[in-house]
Amino acid sequence: MIIVMKTGAHESQIQDVIRRIEALGYQAHIIQGTQRTVVGAVGDERGKDRLQSLEVMPGVETVVPILHPFKLASREVKGGKSIVKVGDLEIGGPAVVVMAGPCSVESEAQILQTAQAVKAAGAKVLRGGAFKPRTSPYAFQGLAEEGLKYLDIARAATGLKIVTEVVNPMDVELVATYADILQVGARNVQNFALLKRVGEVGKPVLLKRGMATTIKEFLMAAEYILSEGNYDVILCERGIRTFETSTRFTLDLSAIPVLGKLTHLPLFVDPSHGTGQWDYVAPMAKAAIACGADGLIIEVHPNPAEAQSDGLQSLKPQKFQQLMDELRPLALAVGRRL
């Protein structure tokens, strides 16, 4: 249920509603709008009829049931789009935000060189993995805290925000001390212990769709984070597994308008993982902006042939610069900016 407060409702009235929601055994989540406040009541569906009585409380305009199982992620709970603020950077607003960098942090020199190149091209966030969940246990697993320290050095040198993946719930606090945005990768989209932990820590979260995750399951994964009180969640489509083998995955761009209809959360696309080949990244990045994505996350490496992971899908810095130049007029054409 969502409890819509009247325009100009007093803070004391809002607090009375929250106390009543909690007394009925539900969690209260406050969503501040530009004109009014909405309070979400999340809990056991079997007792939802008791919440209807809140309609008679002072300051309450109406009580509305949320039809979707993903309550806090639903557009029903918030009419407009959410904007995730990372310092002075706004994600989900008029500007299309680009995150770029290597799949894996390999050395201080490599991440510094890449950070300087992607910033010059117009990226706002540096991506780079310090903890890498790999299909093979024998593949490069990342530099762990050493890699996080290199990302920190690159941030200090360029001013870029940092997004990096966290794999283990026990590492969340460590990664959060370095990262501006915590990434939960496709293979962990239904690691519920991890989702709860990143929800508790309070840093913005980039949540990637799993390779076999339905849109409903994807939104329910986001709900785990939101239910812990962290509303700064960014969803990322990065390809699903189908019968097609011409690309690494099938990049489901139809998910962007579908998600845009269902949720208020910002929506990103990862054309690098979605295709698995560098020469397909640019056309799919353009298509992502055309279909309404709020941002892109793109792999860039100074020497893809020697990359420890995902070199085949990484753009060289000059190709990334070219792509950014081509994206700017496209963003303007759809009423955005880059």
C-alpha positions, 0 to 999 in steps of 0.5 A: 500500500502507499499512503498519499499525504495531502499537499502541505501535510504537517511533519507531525501528521506524517510521523503519526502515519508512520507510527500507525504503519509500524504498529500494524506490523509493516515497514514504512518507507518515506518518498518525498515528492516535489508537492507531497509526501508518499509513505509506502507500507511494505509487509505481509499482503494478508493484512493489507485491509487493515491499512485502509483505515489510515485513510481517516487519519489527519493529513492523509489524502488517500490509501492506494494498493500497489498491484506489483510485487515489487512495491518500492521499485514500482512507478505506482509508489513514485509518479516520476523518475528517481534521480540518484545523486553521486556527489554533484553527479545526477543519474536519471536526469536530463543528461545521459551518464557514461561509465567507462573503463577496463573490465579489470584493474590490472595496474596503477599505470593501466587504470590511470591511463584509462581514467584520463582517456575516458574523462577527456572523452566525456565519461563521468564515472570510471569503471574497473573491477577489483574483485572479479567473479569468473566462470573459471576458478583459474581465470584472473580474479582481480587485485582485490584491495590493491585494485581498489587503491589504484581506483582511488588514485585514479579518482584523485587524479581525474575527479571521476566517480568510481563504480566497482563490483562487490562479490562477497557480502563480507567485502561490502564494507571494504569496497564501500570505503573506496567506491562511489557506486557499488556494482552487483554483477549479473551472476549475483543478481539473486544473491539475496544476502549480498543485496541486503548488505549493499542495501544496508551500507547506504552507497548507490548501487548499480544492479545488473540484470542476470543472464537468465533473469526475467524483468520481474525477477530483476525488479524483485532483486532491486526490491531487496536493496530498496527494502533495506532503506537504500533508494539509490539503485540504478538498473543495468541491462547487460544481455540475456542468454538465448539460443543465439551464438553470434554474440556473447549474449542477446542485448535485450533493449526492449527491456528499457521501455518495459522497465521505464513503464514499470519502475521509477529507477534509472536505467543503464545499458552495458553494450560491451557485455551484451554483445561481447565484441568491440565492433558491435558496442557503438551501434548498440550504445546508440540504440540504447540512447534512442530507446530511452536509457539514462546511461551506458557502461562501456569497457575501455582498455588501452591495450585490449590484446593484453587485457586480463579479461574481456579484451575482445569487447573493450574499446581502445581510447580513440574508439571510445572518443569517436563513439562519444562524439557520435553519441552527443548529437543522438542524445540531443535528438531524443531530448537528452544531453551527454 
